[in-house]
């Protein structure tokens, strides 16, 4: 199964102060447990970096997301014009 995840879900999952933090974490954990291929738009990593720069983000979790993206054999980032 492949699933496109919006940057807002990644940001919410890494920032405990976000309104939907718990739901975003559960969503990602569920997808990972199901073995889903998680696809994100290329700009999502920039949005995640901006969330870290604003402060309050779980930097370790954000780094894990970037590492997973970089190590994905089929690349989990999609160009912005191909969602």
N, C-alpha and C positions, 0 to 999 in steps of 0.2 A: 504494500500500500504506500502511496506517495501522498504527502499532505503539504500544502503551501501554508506557511505560518507567517503572519504579518509581524512586522517589526515591533508593533505595539505589544504583542504577546511576549516577545523576547525582553523588551524593556521592562514590562510589568513583572516578569518572572525574576528579574535581577534587582528590582528596587522594592524593598519591603514597604516603603511609604506609598506605593501605588495602590489605588483603590482595588484593583483586580489582581493583586500580587498572588494570593493563595490560589485563585482560579487558574492563573497563567501557569503557575508551577505544576498544578495537578494536570492541566492540559498537556504540557510538555512531557511530564513523567508518564502519562498514559500512552502517549504516542511512542515514546521510547520503549516502554515495556511491550508494546504491541509490535515492535520491530519496524515501525513506519520509517520510510525515508522522508526526512523533514527537509522541505525546500524553502528557501527564503530568497527574497529579492536581493540583488547585490547591494542596494542602498541600505538594507537592514543592518549590515555591519557598521556602517557610518552612523546610523541612528543609535545603535547600541553604544558606540564610542561616545556619542554626544551625551547619552544618559550617564555614562561614567564620569564625563567631564563636569556634569551638573552636580555630581556628588550623590551619595546615598545609595549607589548601586553596589551589588555584590560583585566586586571585581573578579574574584576567583570564578564565579559562575559565568560571568561574561567571557572570561578568557577560555573557559571550557567550550562555550558555544563557538568561539572563533576557531579553536583548535579542531573541533569536530568538523566545521565547515572546510578547513584547509585539508584535513585528512580524508575527507569523503572521496572514495574512488570514483564516483560519478559526479562529484561536485554538487553540493547542495544549494549553491547560490544560483539564482536565475537572473538573467539580464532584466533590467527594469521594464523593458518593452515586451517581455514574454512571460507573463505570470501564469 
